[in-house]
Amino acid sequence: MSDDVTSGFEGETIELDLDQIVPLKILSKSNLESRKFKQIISSIKEVGIIEPLVVSRQSPKSKCYMLLDGHMRLEALKQMGETSAVCLISTDDEAFTYNKYISRKAPIQEHKMIQTMVKNGVSEAKIARTLNINVKSIIQKRSLLDGICPEAIDLLKDKMVATIAFRYLKKMKPARQIECAMLMVDMNDFTVRYAQALLESSKDDELTDPIKPKVKRGLSSEKRARMQEEMDKLAREYKLIKDDRGQKNLVLQFTKNYLARLLDNARVERFLRQHYPDILEEFQKITDMTLKGGDPKSS
């Protein structure tokens, strides 16, 4: 099965002169004055380039390469007087396609990166200088997952979860952590407020220390019980809706594909246009419909 998987990058990195790399956009003044840009310069000074620039070949004969990812890193290298950089060559020459799948580091990914650097002998102070943040923040990031079960970590590993949300998850037992992580993923809601609501709707036997108050003062035990009941009910209803939507999306996809093939037939399309223009318009709306939102694409 693995033989059928096509890698999106060439097997080895390559060192290129900066003059050979053609950026796809020009950085604004605000970009160059941003905290992120200063962080990148600080990082390169301390430990060098952590993530290679991502480029694609313009043509087999050309010596120039198109920059897909790493515009700030490239500009930082130029400002520092560097003349070359290690690059990763993408086999896909469209920046849109590449950027669709690449994302900034999620908190869990950042945690693992810091852990790896510490294991490799890099001090917390040096990491702090590299990331242009204080040492206290590094310590907090290192302990981010203490008390979080592996299954919940795996569910949230690439999600942009609010850092404080992990504090609420830590107050839950593993089974409840997994349940809440699944709810966060299903709802695509990784905010502090949602994590707090999940904690407040948890039962005492789902918490690591139910003796400590887990809700704001003024919320009675009756209201807590009612909230727990409502959350359980909503979770059950949401699961039913999600399962039903999956089946309907499958039917919609088959319908879209069939109508698309039907309308590709010029004779059929012409017949409908001449005799049943209203039906043709509705068919076209269905073929243009998005599965995500269920609404026709805006023209």
Secondary structure, 3 states (H helix, E strand, C coil): CHHHCCCCECCCCEEEEHHHEECCCCCCHHHHCCHHHHHHHHHHHHHCCCCCEEEEECCCCCCCEEEEECHHHHHHHHHCCCCEEEEEEECCCCHHHHHHHCCCCCHHHHHHHHHHHHHCCCCHHHHHHHHCCCHHHHHHHHCCCCCCCHHHHHHHCCCCCCCCHHHHHHCECHHHHHHHHHHHHHHCCCCHHHHHHHHHCCCHHHECCCCCCCCCCCCCHHHHHHHHHHHHHHHHHHHHHHHHHHHHHHHHHHHHHHHHHHHCCHHHHHHHHHHCHHHHHHHHHHHCECCCCCCECCC
